[in-house]
Amino acid sequence: MDIHSLLQAVQGFLTNEIVLAVILSSLPLIFVLIYVLFVLYTEMKLAGHIQDRVAYMRTGWHGVLQNIADMVKLLLKEDIVPDKADKLFFRLAPYVTFAGSYAAYAVLPFSSIYIGANINLGLFFLVASGSLVVIGILMAGWSSDNKWSMLGGVRSAAQMISYELPTSLAIVIIAMITGSLNLQEIVKFQDGGIQNWLVFGGSLPLQQKLFLLPFTIITFVIFLVSSNAEINRTPFDLPEAESELVQGYFTEYSGLRFAMFYLTEYTNLFTVFAVAVSMFLGGWSSPFGSFMSGPVWGIFWFVVKTYVMVVVQIWVRWTLPRVRVDQLMYVSWKVLTPWLLFCLFAVGFILVI
Amino acid sequence: MSAFGSYFYNIFHSLYTVVVGMKITLKHLFQRSVTIQYPTVKKAIPERGRNRLFVNIDDCIGCDQCAMACPVDCITIETCKSTPDVDLGMTSKNTKKRLYVSQFDIDIAKCCYCGLCVWPCPTECIVMTDVYEFSEYDRHNLIYSFANMTADEITEAQRKLKVYDAEQAAKKAAAAAAPVPPKPEQPAPPIT
C-alpha cells in the first residue's frame, strides 16, 4: 500500500458526499463546544467583577481551567433517576431540549460561504425549533416526580410560548422589509457597511429609511427583550429561579444530564443573539463596508458581534432582579405585542407609500 | 395620572431604570474587587486576639490554676513533688520552682478560646498566640503536650519522692518513739 493510493483513498473518503455532510454539519457543534468554554469564563468573571469580587483565581491562571473542571465534575457525578419518575421522558428530556436548540444552528449564516442549510424558511424553522425546546422543558419538569420541578416546567412553557409572539412579530417586520425569510438573504440585504444594517433601516432609499428608523429600533429592543425571555435568562428566569424553585425544572437532574441542560442554556443564548445579529446588526458583513470583509472575515464579524451582544446580556442579567410571573405575562401581552403590532402597521404603511 | 398615561409612564420608567442600573453595574465592573485572596494574602489579626494557646513550660510552677479556671476542662496537669536535694530552677518572675510538671496536656479541640486560663497564671506562662491555622487530619493530634519530662525521668522522680517520704516517715517515727528530753517550745518542723 504505497502513499499515493493511501492519499487517494483519503481524498475519496473526504469528498464522499455523506462524509462531507457529516463533517460540515458537525462544525457548529465544535464551535458550540469551544464557545461554551469562552462564554462560561466570561460570565463568571463578569459576574464576579460586577459584584466587586474576583471569581475563581486558583484553577489555572485566574480560573481559566475552572469550566473544564466543572465539566469533569459533572461527568463524574452519579446518575440518579428518581424512583417514581417517568423514566423514559426523564431520560429523553435533556436530549430533546438540546436537539431543539442545536437544530437552530443549521440555519445560522456564519459567513457568506458557510450556512448549514440554506432553506428559504430559515426564520420560520428557527421559531419552530424553539418550540421543541419548550417540549423538552415540559418533559423534564413533568417527569421528575417533584412538585416544584413541575411548577418550573409549566411556568417555563407559559413564558416561552407567550414570548414567541413578540419574537415572531419582529421576524415578520424584518421579513416585510427584506422580503425574505432566508437568513442568508437578510444578511446580504445588509451588506455594505453600518448604514445598511436593518436596525438603522436597511439598505433602502434615505427617505424611507428615516421614517423606518424609529420603528426598527423599537423592534430591535423588543426583540432583545423577548429573546431574553425565550432563553430563560434573568430577568426572566422564573423557571430556574434559584431562590424559589431550587433549580426549577431541572432540580432532579445530576451529572451529564444536568450538563446537557446547562449546555442548552448557553447554546440557546448564542442562537438567539446570533439571530438578532443576523436580522438587525448585519450578520457577517463588516460595518466598514469593504474594509475587512470577505468570507473568512465574515465568521470573525459574526462571532464578534454575537459575543458583544452576549456580554451585554450578561451585564443585564447581573443588573436586574427577577420579574414576577404576572409581571412577565403583562410585559409580553400588554406591552411588547401591542407595540410590535403598531410597528408592523407603521412599517407596512411606510413600505407601501 | 390616568390609566392610559400611567401605562406609558411605566414603560418608559422601566426602560430608564434598566439603563440606570446598567450604568451602575458598569461602574462596579471597573472598580477594584474587595476580595482578599486568602492563602496568599492574610489579613492582620488584632494584637489581643484570642487564638491558639501556648505554654512556656520552663515557667510553669504546676499550680493548677489554669486547669481549674478552664470552663471546658481541656487542661490536664499532673505534678510530682521534688525532693529538697533537687534544684528545679527559678521562674522568670524569680520564684523558686518546687514541682515537677510531669503532664501538661491541652486538648485544643475542646478549648473554647475564652482566655480564662491566662489570667490566673502567676508566672504568665500560658498565653494566647495569634496562630489560627492549625487544622489536623487526626483529632488526636490536637491534644498538645507541653511537658518535657521523659517517662524515665517521671518514674525516677516518683521513686525518689517515695524514698524521701519513707525516710521522713521513718525519722518521724523514730523521733516519736525515742524518749526525748523536754525542750522549750520549738517552731513546727518545716514541711519538706
Interface residues (C-beta under 8 A of the other chain):
Chain A: L46 G48 H49 I50 Q51 D52 R53 V54 M57 W315 V316 W318 T319 L320 V335
Chain B: I11 V18 G21 M22 I24 T25 L26 H28 L29 F30 Q31 S33 V34 T35 Q37
